[in-house]
């Protein structure tokens, strides 16, 4: 493993507060960090907002006495916490209407991510910010769901309107390249809704099979309604692939969700089984490894050994990216993005499929990407443009490394 780069004192404060917000441990070490006279509270607040963990930071700091916490910073964090609480109350109020409507129409639902986590993993819904509501349905219910969503006052995300006006294949693009319909938006309450029929799409670097998801899902009471959420094991694998798909630059919020999942009664042998059966060993292994670096997540050695990639793959992965907390705080994806994607795919046949799909994606994807109708007159130009872009992207990282090494020798 690459050597751990030291965190700044601000990053260390943020990590400790996020990790221990709901357990209130290591208070002595945290107070020692807070006593640093050069602590930059503006930077801490900026990162906390960016990482989606400002409410957790407030939870961790609000009871610390002795003037160790900036009164102004704590005031700002308090405002963010209550704004998050109010926003989530609005989300769950809307979710009640959706669940009631879907129940009347016989549409089964599994709640995903924030909608499920804020009430089942966190003691207070104000601690887990949400950007939208994510729900999973059976694909056979897509048409019925579209009508139900429209009857509730939702329309397509306004950001898609310019594409629709150009008569570009928006819905076809989403059906091919996303596991959900185009995002919906409701002006009243400013609610965004994503309706999934799967957890991943075939065009993503890795895929989670939906068979068995519904049978393994568990009943939960959310907003006074009985509904279903993913099993802890399915949630854990799903979040690991979500983090890996973002090349491990997902915010601390997503990693904290993983931490909270591991504090439940997780059957780790089932996690390993699911990762192996879905050919997801590598992305799950590295997502858990990053989580361990950030939050000291405890993972049974038996599970780690079953997921561990080959020595060659490990060496290649380490040569492309640092396995430390700097990836998260940089909040930007690696220059070696495409190469990392390929290394995260377990089977060579899937690597080839993914690479071909990247180089020669279907025309709906090309139309949305380049905001132009694909015609016989321009399609060759756009595909050549696509190939050129990928060639530059693939060569950029090795060239940067060579330049870096040459500069060091010159220095």
Secondary structure, 3 states (H helix, E strand, C coil): CCCCCCCCHHHHHHHHHHHHCCCCCCHHHHHHHHCCCCCCHHHHHHHHHHHCCHHHHHHHHCCCCCCCCCHHHHHHHHHHHHHHHHHHHHHHHHHHHHHHHHHHCCCCCEEEHHHHHHHHCCCCHHHCCCCCEEEECCHHHHHHHHHHHHHCCCEECHHHHHHHHCCCCHHHHHHHHCCECCCEEECCCCEEEEEECCCCCCCCCCCCCCCCHHHHCEEEEECCEEEEECCHHHHHHHHHHHHHHCCCCCCHHHHHHHHHHHCCCCCHHHHHHHHHHCCCHHHHHHHHHHHHHHHCCCCCHHHHHHHCCCHHHHHHHHHHCCCCCHHHHHCCCCCCHHHHHHHHCCCHHHHHHHHHHHHCCCHHHHHHHHCCCCCCCCHHHHHHHHHHHHHHHHHHHHHHHHHHHHHHHHC
